[in-house]
Amino acid sequence: MLSRAFAEEFAGDWLAAWNDRDIDRILSHYADDVVFYSPRIALVMGNDATHVKGKRALQAYWTEALSNARQLFFALDDILVSSDAVTILYTNHREERVAETFVFNEDGEVALSVAAYS
């Protein structure tokens, strides 16, 4: 069972890493075999992908995304806590509301993540 304190610490560091554009710090939260779903992947990568598998693929996607979004900024709206997952609600630099859910493995790393946009 994840605690509120864990969720707040994770969300704070995750958001700060994104706002600092620190790809290594962002990736430090993820398992090597992570699976990430987002409708933005296809737009950024210029293909029809709905998800990426593995930390290396995630790094390639986010490196490309960061290079195309120099003004990127995430502002925290709320944090929701579940038994083994955290959902961060935030507003991005495009004024989109985003819900990103992170499911953690037994090592405390993100094994699955799903991003949904308004």
Secondary structure, 3 states (H helix, E strand, C coil): CCCHHHHHHHHHHHHHHHHCCCHHHHHCCEEEEEEEECCHHHHHHCCCCCEEECHHHHHHHHHHHHHHCCCCCCEEEEEEECCCEEEEEEECCCCCEEEEEEEECCCCCEEEEEEEEC
